């Protein structure tokens, strides 16, 4: 039978049941077993096919044997042997006939082709448009097609569920529908007020419960650095949480002193002792747990004193990951356990808008709004009784019944959670003051007619008080002096200026312009004021602002001029593009300008990265953001904020705080992300970190590092390290087993104690002097005054005091190269320092390749798993015919397969499994620590790395190094065997 006939037969018999399939003709001598014998027919049991009543179709054996059913007469003259069956089974016969009848009915009812009318037409006359346009059919078929179409529409309307139709794009883009959609999408991750602006231009990430911009979609790394160095860079820091404390000054300081320590630097009380300074930064700890349980760094801002009262107000700005730990600590030390519930207000937004609706607060559903299950919730446009959608301002993920205020009946302190209540922008760069001076204008006063009339707005009431207007004029004069300052870094750190400004949308330029400093010659009086501002800062009474008042903030937010109203007012101006005159009463906004100091550590690039923080009431974010962008600033995200900290030489939270809960969580997330990226690559394309001698390429085991160095310093580590290095060359397999248990022995030898990060200023200054501080690339040493010499007694006393401590350091490469994340910081040998003396070869030593101890194990386990799988498959195939003696073997093989599969899943090609061996003596050079941030520094012109090293290991290394090479360490990337020389600096 030809191939075409076989295909035709397969197509015809595709949907037929098995009972009518024609069996293949058996060989000669097998016909008796087919009909009436004991063996059943292949198509089914006895009586399942036509062979039960017809003679058996048996063909004589020929040289060309054909299998299966054959159509028509045969060319070779073969004939079918006719033989009557010996007996007929009544039950089987009836079942066979029933199967044939059901198959026939199925073939008749089921259409194999199209059931449309135009199926009757020849193929060359058929058109695709006939299915929806019956006029394209011939006249004789149109009536039939119309009747079939109406019938199908009626049947479809009955069966189709009542489901809301998706709105068109035009309807979805309407303002009310957009707000409903945006409010719904903010339930899990809060949006900042500049979210939509960032989402069009940035790669967005979901972090810490917010949706934040990480980096721009265009290349701007170097332009952003130039903006920080020469002009201005803008960041939105509104995701930082603000906590407000109110109470008596002495009680506030007594409570906050339990969270800080004078040994770690300035505290909350230090800012009050410095004239002209109202803000600062401090690392907070759990109450009475210094230095073991740090929470993280916070910035604070004190409100100026009101004459004749000791009541003070304090704002604490914390990272979102600190708030969940900081707020309970503040409630504990301030004894604020009485929650003040917010007033119950009726729900004025639809159920779709409420971020976390409560059952008792939901409005009653109307019949029009009632929908069936599994349908999309759509807003009914015909329902005009419902209130219009409103934009979420503030923390939209918080329930209306969640308390945000806590009060203490004993101390009188009140804690308010002002998260997302204040917008915070940061301007970085030497021309930040020029951008602010071009964008903002001091608020203009009200005329006499507005003063005499009562008003619900805050500014007319403010203008009625002459003392307040006099203070406003003094603040405006100081703000005008900022235009004459050349660089933002010239101002004293911690300067705060309160001001009321006009709506910046009123002075928005028609196109982008770059704000530049004023270079005109200043008069003598202005020059004297400028010098006094640079030396003494802003007077205390000028730091006052009505932004501290909750009622004023709410009034400004509620009475903001909408964009629609503002555009209508602009259209009525006689000269297009000119400013509105007079200024609307709703167009005055209280703000706070907080000066942020630049680089304050080290001996070079002083005041680099200085700028201003602009604090606004909520709802005014975009009204100030767009005018700032139109002054030529660069916009950055989270990535550039990290680079800003690196260039300033300050730790960045939470990356450089491994002893804080947020830093621990970040390290775990980073390890999971890097490991997942590593597993996605095929094994042949992965870096074999075992051969590179890198034990932990995706994390930093700080606890194990501190414990090993503590043991080394206690037992006199030099001999111990020499013995361990000689043992590693003897038998690699035996040494591997010993190294795997070394960490367990260390943990068992001493009770578990947690590592800490050294933040004691006195100890840091001493350690920095011992490191022989130099400039970035180590060209010239810097003098360290008043540093005690490094001798054995000083070393032992220092190490005993800081055994389990790590210290944050900055490493600068002395030659080419770019450090990477989790690079190893190692101790150079005497031979390595000789290479450094040779000016011709300054590249650094090489690490010998390591042996992959797990390669043979993985091969053996892979073979064992294959053998176990084969044996289990054979056992299952034999089934119950196996003797009972083989059942224990089956159980054993299954257990071996399970254990081998579990052990093979623990091993990842190229990575060391847990527990790790000794990390200090694993490589040819002793390990001191790891790098947490690394990149090529554009400010220093070389590769720079920031990381942590063991205090005990660093002091021991500095003591054993010669004086001319003191502070020289080795740096090796996880993917390289090449060590690079680096100079260590501890900047305080």
Secondary structure, DSSP 8 states (H G I E B T S, - for coil): --HHHHHHHHHHTTT--GGG-------TT-HHHHSSSSS--TTSSTTSSGGGTS---EE---SS---S---S--TT---EE----S---HHHHHHHHHHHHHHHHHHHHS-SS--SGGGGS-GGG--GGGGT-GGGS-HHHHHHHHHHHHHHHHHHHHHS--------HHHHTSHHHHHHHHHHHTTTSEE-TTHHHHHTTEEEEEETTEEEEEEESS--HHHHHHHHHHS-EEEE-TTSEEEEEEEEHHHHHHHHGGG--GGGS--TTHHHHSTT--EEEEEEESTT-TTT-EEEEEEEEE----TT--EEEEEEEE-HHHHHHHHHHHHHHTT--EEE--------S-TTT-TT--GGGS----TTT---TT------TT-TTS-------S-TTS-TTS--EEE-TTT--EEEE-TTTEEEEEEESTTHHHHHHHH--B-----HHHHHS--SSHHHHHHT-HHHHHHHHHHHHHHHHGGG-S-GGGS-TT-EEEEEEE-GGGG--SS--------S---HHHHHHHHHHHHH-S-GGGG--GGG-HHHHHHHHHT---HHHHHHHHHT-SSTT---SS--GGGEEEEEEEEE----SSSSSTTTT-EEEEEEETT-HHHHHHHHHTTT-EE--HHHHHHHHHHHT---TTTT-TTSHHHHHHHHHHHHHHHHHHHHS-GGGS--TTTTT-S-SS---HHHHHHHHHHHHHTTHHHHHHHHHHHHTT-HHHHHHHHHHHHHHHHHHS-----EE---HHHHHHHHHHTT-B-TTSSSB---TT-----HHHHHHHHHHTTTEEEEEEEEESSS----TT-EEE---HHHHHHHH-TT--S--B------TTHHHHHHHHHHHHHHHHHHHHHHHHGGGS-GGGHHHHHHHHHHHHHHHHHHHH--TTS--SS---SSSSSSS-EEEEEEEEEEETTTTEEEEEEEEEHHHHHHHHHHS-GGGTTEEEEE-TT-SB-EEEEEE---
